[in-house]
Amino acid sequence: MTDASPATDQPGPGDGTDLRTAELIIERPAHGGHFVARHEGRVVFVRHALPGERVRVRFTETDEDASFWRADVVEVLEASAQRVQHPWAVADALRAAARNRSAVGGAEFGHIALDEQRRLKGAIFREQLSRLARTEWDVLVEPAPGEASDGLGWRTRAAFAVDPAGRLAMHLHRSHEVLPVQEMPLAVDAVNALRLWTLDLSGIERVDVAVPSGGGVPFVLLVPAAGTSARRVASVAGAIDGASVGVLDPESGQVQRIGGRTWLQETVLGTDYRVTGAGFWQIHRGAPEALVSAVLDGLEPAAGERVADLYAGAGLFTVPLARAVGAAGSVLSVEGSAGTSRDARRNLHGQDHVSIVQGRVDAVLGRWKDPLDVVLLDPPRAGAGRKVVRQIIDARPRAVGYVSCDPASFARDLGYFLGAGWTLDSLRVFDFYPHTHHMESFARLLPPAA
């Protein structure tokens, strides 16, 4: 490691105001897509690195009062054997640095061999469990069923920005700056087949694309910039070929149909779901079936049991849980989003043993008095939190299933359960987000023995 020296080039868009570079030795992975190094006694979180590498970095955040700094790799001086060619040029930090700019976000592990990505993710998950839940667990990260050997072509949902010239774009990491893009290698073919980068998107602020997991007609949601006329939006929509199109009304928050339909039909293990184009759904094409199978295998819901599905979304898990417990049982479905809750009502129409409640999970549990045999929760990235965990424990279910998209919030919540005498009985971690640092998990938790 050497002292920082003045940089000979200016930082590109998205970089901080610090103009220094330094050579660092990378130590280990950290949660959030970073790798840990040290510079003059200070921790530096470095992106686009690998353990054991010697790299030159450009500092991107260097507040003197901060407990750590951030940096991006701009040159690899001694490379890891696990470093590979990045599959997406605009997300490749080294190619971006050669053009004196930052990389777009969304593929921060693309420079790492796929098997090594999963090994690193397992190490990160273990570290979070050890640090936040004070428990040790041997984590094996599973690829999604049917995953492509190159880890590409899995995203069924993609969100794009629009640059000032009206071109399809994406944000640079931790920046308001955007960069024009064309093909997105992580997306399924149907997203790229729309060739949205050939269109003049002037007047549009954001473009969201959703494709049914099993294939079908895509849905494109246009989010207009303030002041854009309806005529201009209609002109952009008319240029989109091969997709249904809707526009987000900025005042009501509702999606207005322009062409085709504003919802997708998803099919999971033989069951059809209706999901609004703007609604939440697992983005990996294989994730819904893998997660439903994991939940049913892990919780083994039985006829006549009383089940709660918390943060239930459009009913991905509610539907099979309702089928498993049958009319003699009951299911409480709680979802905060009004639109997604409406999807759940459609997907469970006629199932009188299912109570669908739209609202905050803690508020609903606070007034729910019926006993529960099984609780499943699939919270957002922030996790459930201490209050909801306490409410679940007080309901005295025989088992809890926890679906998580963030190892840190899961480990924190797991610590609350363990502190109350509960046991982590099983844990599966899935790599539903190849070439990114993200992962998904399902855990079964059991209460203390009576």
C-alpha positions as CSV (number, residue, x, y, z in Angstrom):
1,M,0.0,0.0,0.0
2,T,1.3,3.5,-0.8
3,D,0.3,6.9,0.2
4,A,-2.3,8.6,-2.0
5,S,-0.9,10.9,-4.6
6,P,-2.6,13.6,-6.7
7,A,-4.5,12.2,-9.6
8,T,-3.5,13.2,-13.1
9,D,-7.1,13.1,-14.4
10,Q,-10.3,14.5,-13.1
11,P,-13.0,12.3,-11.7
12,G,-15.8,11.3,-14.1
13,P,-19.5,11.7,-13.6
14,G,-20.7,10.1,-10.3
15,D,-17.3,10.5,-8.6
16,G,-16.8,12.5,-5.5
17,T,-14.7,15.7,-5.2
18,D,-11.6,14.0,-4.0
19,L,-9.0,13.9,-6.7
20,R,-6.6,11.3,-5.3
21,T,-5.8,7.8,-6.2
22,A,-3.9,5.1,-4.3
23,E,-2.7,1.5,-4.6
24,L,-4.5,-0.8,-2.2
25,I,-4.4,-4.5,-1.3
26,I,-7.9,-6.0,-1.2
27,E,-8.6,-8.0,2.0
28,R,-12.1,-9.6,1.9
29,P,-15.7,-9.1,0.6
30,A,-18.2,-7.0,2.5
31,H,-22.0,-6.7,2.3
32,G,-23.3,-4.4,-0.3
33,G,-21.1,-5.2,-3.3
34,H,-17.9,-3.9,-1.7
35,F,-14.5,-5.3,-0.8
36,V,-12.5,-4.2,2.2
37,A,-9.1,-2.5,2.0
38,R,-7.2,-0.1,4.2
39,H,-5.5,3.2,3.5
40,E,-3.5,5.0,6.1
41,G,-5.4,3.1,8.9
42,R,-8.8,3.9,7.5
43,V,-11.2,1.3,6.1
44,V,-12.0,1.7,2.4
45,F,-15.0,0.0,0.7
46,V,-13.8,-0.7,-2.8
47,R,-16.1,-1.7,-5.7
48,H,-15.1,-3.9,-8.7
49,A,-12.2,-5.7,-6.8
50,L,-11.5,-9.2,-5.6
51,P,-9.8,-10.5,-2.4
52,G,-6.0,-10.6,-2.7
53,E,-5.7,-8.2,-5.6
54,R,-3.4,-5.2,-5.7
55,V,-5.3,-2.4,-7.4
56,R,-5.2,1.3,-8.1
57,V,-8.4,3.0,-7.0
58,R,-9.9,6.4,-7.3
59,F,-11.6,7.6,-4.1
60,T,-15.2,8.5,-4.6
61,E,-16.2,9.5,-1.0
62,T,-13.6,10.8,1.4
63,D,-15.2,12.8,4.2
64,E,-12.5,13.3,6.8
65,D,-15.1,12.7,9.6
66,A,-16.4,9.4,8.1
67,S,-15.5,6.1,9.6
68,F,-14.8,4.7,6.1
69,W,-14.1,5.9,2.6
70,R,-15.4,4.5,-0.7
71,A,-13.4,3.9,-3.9
72,D,-13.6,2.3,-7.4
73,V,-11.0,0.2,-9.0
74,V,-9.5,1.9,-12.0
75,E,-6.5,-0.4,-12.7
76,V,-5.7,-3.9,-11.6
77,L,-2.0,-4.3,-10.8
78,E,-2.0,-7.9,-9.6
79,A,-5.2,-9.7,-10.6
80,S,-7.0,-12.6,-8.9
81,A,-7.3,-15.9,-10.9
82,Q,-11.1,-15.4,-10.5
83,R,-11.2,-12.2,-12.5
84,V,-12.9,-12.5,-15.9
85,Q,-13.9,-10.2,-18.7
86,H,-17.1,-8.3,-17.7
87,P,-20.1,-9.2,-19.9
88,W,-21.5,-5.7,-20.0
89,A,-19.2,-2.9,-21.2
90,V,-21.0,0.0,-19.6
91,A,-21.0,-1.7,-16.2
92,D,-17.3,-2.6,-16.5
93,A,-15.3,-0.4,-14.1
94,L,-12.0,-0.8,-15.9
95,R,-13.4,0.1,-19.3
96,A,-15.3,3.0,-17.7
97,A,-12.1,4.3,-16.1
98,A,-10.3,4.2,-19.4
99,R,-13.0,6.7,-20.6
100,N,-12.6,8.8,-17.4
101,R,-16.1,8.0,-16.1
102,S,-17.8,5.6,-13.7
103,A,-19.7,2.4,-14.5
104,V,-23.4,2.1,-14.4
105,G,-24.8,0.2,-11.5
106,G,-26.5,-3.2,-11.6
107,A,-23.7,-5.7,-12.5
108,E,-21.0,-5.0,-9.9
109,F,-19.9,-8.6,-9.7
110,G,-19.6,-9.1,-13.5
111,H,-15.8,-9.2,-13.3
112,I,-15.9,-12.3,-11.1
113,A,-16.2,-15.9,-12.3
114,L,-19.7,-17.2,-11.6
115,D,-18.7,-19.9,-9.2
116,E,-16.6,-17.5,-7.3
117,Q,-19.4,-15.0,-7.1
118,R,-21.5,-17.6,-5.2
119,R,-18.6,-18.5,-2.9
120,L,-18.1,-14.9,-2.0
121,K,-21.9,-14.4,-1.5
122,G,-21.8,-17.4,0.9
123,A,-18.9,-15.8,2.8
124,I,-20.8,-12.5,3.1
125,F,-24.0,-14.2,4.3
126,R,-22.0,-16.2,6.9
127,E,-20.3,-13.0,8.1
128,Q,-23.7,-11.3,8.5
129,L,-25.1,-14.2,10.5
130,S,-22.0,-14.2,12.7
131,R,-21.9,-10.5,13.3
132,L,-25.6,-9.6,13.6
133,A,-27.2,-12.8,14.8
134,R,-24.3,-14.3,16.7
135,T,-24.8,-17.6,15.1
136,E,-22.6,-19.7,12.8
137,W,-23.9,-21.4,9.7
138,D,-22.3,-23.1,6.7
139,V,-23.9,-21.2,3.8
140,L,-24.1,-22.8,0.4
141,V,-25.4,-20.5,-2.3
142,E,-27.6,-22.3,-4.9
143,P,-27.9,-21.2,-8.5
144,A,-31.5,-20.8,-9.8
145,P,-32.9,-23.9,-11.4
146,G,-32.2,-23.8,-15.1
147,E,-29.7,-21.0,-14.7
148,A,-27.7,-20.2,-17.9
149,S,-24.0,-21.1,-17.6
150,D,-23.0,-17.5,-18.2
151,G,-25.5,-16.1,-15.6
152,L,-27.1,-13.8,-18.2
153,G,-30.6,-13.4,-19.5
154,W,-32.5,-13.7,-16.2
155,R,-34.1,-10.3,-15.5
156,T,-37.8,-10.2,-16.4
157,R,-38.0,-6.6,-15.0
158,A,-35.8,-3.7,-15.9
159,A,-35.9,0.0,-15.1
160,F,-34.3,2.6,-17.3
161,A,-33.7,6.3,-17.1
162,V,-33.7,8.7,-20.0
163,D,-30.8,11.1,-20.7
164,P,-31.3,14.8,-21.7
165,A,-31.1,13.9,-25.4
166,G,-34.0,11.5,-25.0
167,R,-31.9,8.3,-25.2
168,L,-32.5,5.2,-23.1
169,A,-30.0,5.3,-20.2
170,M,-29.1,4.0,-16.8
171,H,-27.7,5.7,-13.7
172,L,-24.1,5.6,-12.8
173,H,-23.6,4.0,-9.3
174,R,-24.6,6.3,-6.5
175,S,-25.2,9.2,-8.9
176,H,-27.9,11.2,-10.6
177,E,-25.8,11.1,-13.8
178,V,-27.0,8.8,-16.5
179,L,-25.3,7.0,-19.4
180,P,-27.0,5.9,-22.7
181,V,-27.3,2.1,-22.9
182,Q,-28.4,-0.4,-25.5
183,E,-28.7,-4.1,-24.8
184,M,-28.9,-5.2,-21.2
185,P,-27.2,-8.6,-20.9
186,L,-28.9,-9.5,-17.6
187,A,-32.3,-9.1,-19.1
188,V,-34.4,-11.8,-20.9
189,D,-34.4,-11.6,-24.6
190,A,-37.9,-10.0,-24.8
191,V,-36.6,-6.9,-23.0
192,N,-33.8,-6.3,-25.5
193,A,-36.0,-7.3,-28.4
194,L,-38.0,-4.1,-27.9
195,R,-34.9,-2.0,-28.9
196,L,-36.0,0.9,-26.8
197,W,-32.6,2.5,-27.3
198,T,-33.6,3.3,-30.9
199,L,-36.5,5.5,-29.8
200,D,-36.6,9.3,-29.1
201,L,-37.8,9.2,-25.5
202,S,-37.8,13.0,-25.0
203,G,-40.3,14.0,-22.3
204,I,-40.1,10.7,-20.5
205,E,-38.3,10.5,-17.2
206,R,-38.3,6.7,-16.6
207,V,-39.1,3.6,-18.6
208,D,-40.0,0.3,-16.8
209,V,-40.2,-3.0,-18.6
210,A,-41.8,-6.2,-17.3
211,V,-42.0,-9.6,-19.1
212,P,-44.0,-12.6,-17.9
213,S,-41.5,-15.1,-16.4
214,G,-42.6,-17.8,-18.8
215,G,-42.6,-15.5,-21.8
216,G,-45.3,-13.5,-23.4
217,V,-46.1,-9.9,-24.4
218,P,-44.0,-7.4,-22.4
219,F,-45.5,-4.4,-20.6
220,V,-43.8,-1.0,-20.9
221,L,-44.6,1.7,-18.3
222,L,-43.7,5.2,-19.2
223,V,-43.2,7.8,-16.4
224,P,-43.4,11.2,-18.0
225,A,-41.3,14.2,-16.9
226,A,-43.1,17.1,-15.3
227,G,-44.8,19.2,-17.9
228,T,-44.8,16.6,-20.7
229,S,-47.9,16.8,-22.8
230,A,-50.3,13.9,-23.3
231,R,-49.6,14.2,-27.0
232,R,-45.9,13.7,-26.5
233,V,-46.5,10.7,-24.3
234,A,-48.8,9.2,-26.9
235,S,-46.2,9.7,-29.6
236,V,-43.6,7.8,-27.6
237,A,-46.0,5.0,-26.8
238,G,-47.0,4.7,-30.5
239,A,-43.3,4.1,-31.4
240,I,-43.1,1.1,-29.1
241,D,-43.7,-2.1,-31.0
242,G,-44.4,-5.5,-29.6
243,A,-45.5,-4.5,-26.1
244,S,-48.5,-3.3,-24.1
245,V,-47.9,0.3,-22.9
246,G,-49.2,2.2,-20.0
247,V,-48.4,5.6,-18.5
248,L,-48.0,6.5,-14.8
249,D,-50.3,9.4,-13.8
250,P,-48.1,11.5,-11.6
251,E,-51.0,12.9,-9.6
252,S,-53.0,9.8,-8.9
253,G,-50.2,7.3,-9.0
254,Q,-52.4,5.1,-11.2
255,V,-51.4,3.4,-14.4
256,Q,-53.4,4.4,-17.4
257,R,-53.6,2.0,-20.4
258,I,-52.4,3.3,-23.7
259,G,-52.2,0.0,-25.7
260,G,-52.7,-3.6,-24.8
261,R,-53.3,-4.4,-21.1
262,T,-51.7,-3.1,-18.0
263,W,-51.2,-6.4,-16.3
264,L,-49.2,-9.6,-16.9
265,Q,-50.2,-13.2,-16.4
266,E,-47.6,-15.2,-14.5
267,T,-47.8,-19.0,-14.1
268,V,-46.1,-20.7,-11.2
269,L,-46.3,-24.5,-10.7
270,G,-49.5,-24.6,-12.8
271,T,-51.2,-21.7,-11.1
272,D,-52.0,-18.5,-12.9
273,Y,-51.5,-15.1,-11.3
274,R,-52.5,-11.7,-12.5
275,V,-49.9,-9.0,-11.7
276,T,-50.2,-5.3,-12.6
277,G,-47.3,-4.1,-14.7
278,A,-46.2,-1.8,-11.9
279,G,-46.7,-4.4,-9.2
280,F,-44.0,-6.4,-7.4
281,W,-42.9,-9.7,-8.7
282,Q,-39.7,-11.7,-8.4
283,I,-37.4,-10.5,-11.2
284,H,-35.5,-13.7,-11.9
285,R,-37.5,-15.9,-14.4
286,G,-36.9,-19.0,-12.2
287,A,-37.3,-17.4,-8.8
288,P,-41.1,-17.7,-8.3
289,E,-41.2,-21.5,-8.7
290,A,-38.0,-22.1,-6.7
291,L,-39.2,-20.0,-3.8
292,V,-42.7,-21.4,-3.7
293,S,-41.2,-24.9,-3.7
294,A,-38.8,-24.0,-0.9
295,V,-41.7,-22.5,1.2
296,L,-44.0,-25.5,0.8
297,D,-41.2,-28.0,1.4
298,G,-40.0,-26.0,4.4
299,L,-43.2,-25.2,6.2
300,E,-45.3,-28.2,5.2
301,P,-48.7,-26.5,5.7
302,A,-51.4,-29.0,6.6
303,A,-55.1,-29.1,6.0
304,G,-57.0,-27.1,8.6
305,E,-54.0,-24.9,9.8
306,R,-54.2,-21.2,10.3
307,V,-51.5,-19.4,8.3
308,A,-50.4,-15.7,8.0
309,D,-48.6,-14.5,4.8
310,L,-47.0,-11.2,5.7
311,Y,-45.8,-8.7,3.1
312,A,-47.8,-11.0,0.8
313,G,-47.5,-9.1,-2.5
314,A,-49.8,-10.3,-5.3
315,G,-50.2,-13.6,-3.5
316,L,-47.3,-15.7,-4.9
317,F,-47.2,-17.7,-1.6
318,T,-50.8,-17.0,-0.4
319,V,-52.3,-19.0,-3.3
320,P,-50.4,-22.3,-2.6
321,L,-50.7,-21.8,1.2
322,A,-54.5,-21.4,0.8
323,R,-54.7,-24.5,-1.3
324,A,-52.6,-26.5,1.2
325,V,-54.7,-25.6,4.3
326,G,-58.0,-25.9,2.4
327,A,-61.4,-24.6,3.3
328,A,-61.1,-26.0,6.8
329,G,-58.1,-23.8,7.4
330,S,-57.5,-20.0,7.1
331,V,-55.0,-17.6,5.6
332,L,-54.3,-14.0,6.6
333,S,-52.7,-12.1,3.7
334,V,-51.2,-8.7,4.6
335,E,-49.7,-6.3,2.0
336,G,-49.0,-2.6,2.4
337,S,-49.3,-1.6,-1.3
338,A,-52.8,-0.9,-2.3
339,G,-52.3,-1.8,-6.0
340,T,-50.5,-5.1,-5.2
341,S,-53.2,-5.9,-2.6
342,R,-55.7,-5.5,-5.4
343,D,-53.8,-8.1,-7.4
344,A,-53.9,-10.5,-4.4
345,R,-57.7,-10.1,-4.2
346,R,-58.0,-11.0,-7.9
347,N,-55.7,-13.9,-7.6
348,L,-57.6,-15.3,-4.6
349,H,-61.1,-14.4,-5.7
350,G,-63.7,-16.8,-4.3
351,Q,-61.4,-18.2,-1.6
352,D,-63.5,-17.4,1.5
353,H,-61.0,-18.9,3.9
354,V,-58.5,-16.2,2.9
355,S,-58.6,-12.7,4.6
356,I,-56.8,-10.1,2.5
357,V,-55.9,-7.0,4.4
358,Q,-54.1,-4.0,3.0
359,G,-52.1,-2.1,5.6
360,R,-49.0,-2.0,7.7
361,V,-48.0,-5.5,9.0
362,D,-47.4,-4.3,12.5
363,A,-50.8,-2.5,12.6
364,V,-52.7,-5.6,11.3
365,L,-50.9,-8.0,13.6
366,G,-51.6,-5.6,16.5
367,R,-55.4,-6.1,16.1
368,W,-55.4,-9.7,14.9
369,K,-56.6,-11.9,17.7
370,D,-57.0,-15.3,16.0
371,P,-54.3,-17.9,16.7
372,L,-51.7,-18.8,14.0
373,D,-50.1,-22.1,13.3
374,V,-47.7,-21.0,10.6
375,V,-46.3,-17.5,9.7
376,L,-44.5,-16.7,6.5
377,L,-42.9,-13.3,6.0
378,D,-41.3,-11.8,2.9
379,P,-40.4,-8.3,3.9
380,P,-38.7,-5.6,1.8
381,R,-35.0,-5.1,1.9
382,A,-35.2,-3.3,5.3
383,G,-36.5,-6.4,6.9
384,A,-39.4,-6.9,9.4
385,G,-37.9,-5.2,12.5
386,R,-38.1,-5.9,16.2
387,K,-41.8,-5.0,16.7
388,V,-43.1,-7.3,14.0
389,V,-40.8,-10.1,15.1
390,R,-42.1,-9.7,18.7
391,Q,-45.7,-9.8,17.4
392,I,-45.0,-13.0,15.5
393,I,-43.4,-14.6,18.6
394,D,-46.4,-13.6,20.6
395,A,-48.7,-15.4,18.1
396,R,-46.9,-18.7,19.1
397,P,-46.9,-20.4,15.7
398,R,-45.4,-23.8,15.3
399,A,-43.0,-22.5,12.6
400,V,-42.0,-19.3,10.9
401,G,-40.8,-19.1,7.3
402,Y,-38.7,-16.1,6.4
403,V,-38.0,-15.1,2.8
404,S,-35.3,-12.4,2.6
405,C,-33.6,-10.4,-0.1
406,D,-31.0,-8.9,2.3
407,P,-28.6,-10.9,4.5
408,A,-28.0,-8.0,6.9
409,S,-31.7,-7.3,7.7
410,F,-32.4,-11.0,7.9
411,A,-29.5,-11.6,10.3
412,R,-30.7,-8.7,12.5
413,D,-34.2,-10.1,12.6
414,L,-32.9,-13.6,13.2
415,G,-31.1,-12.3,16.2
416,Y,-34.4,-11.2,17.7
417,F,-35.8,-14.7,17.2
418,L,-32.7,-16.4,18.6
419,G,-32.8,-14.0,21.6
420,A,-36.3,-15.2,22.4
421,G,-35.2,-18.9,22.4
422,W,-36.1,-19.7,18.8
423,T,-34.0,-21.9,16.6
424,L,-32.8,-21.5,13.0
425,D,-33.8,-25.0,11.7
426,S,-32.9,-24.7,8.0
427,L,-31.6,-22.1,5.6
428,R,-31.4,-22.0,1.8
429,V,-29.6,-19.2,0.0
430,F,-30.3,-18.7,-3.7
431,D,-28.3,-16.8,-6.4
432,F,-31.3,-15.2,-8.1
433,Y,-29.2,-12.2,-9.1
434,P,-26.0,-13.3,-11.0
435,H,-23.4,-10.7,-11.6
436,T,-24.7,-8.6,-8.7
437,H,-24.0,-8.8,-5.0
438,H,-27.7,-9.5,-4.2
439,M,-29.1,-12.9,-3.0
440,E,-32.3,-14.4,-1.7
441,S,-32.9,-16.8,1.1
442,F,-35.5,-18.9,2.8
443,A,-35.2,-19.9,6.5
444,R,-37.4,-22.0,8.7
445,L,-37.4,-21.0,12.4
446,L,-38.8,-23.1,15.2
447,P,-40.0,-21.9,18.7
448,P,-38.5,-23.1,21.9
449,A,-39.6,-26.6,23.0
450,A,-42.7,-26.5,25.2
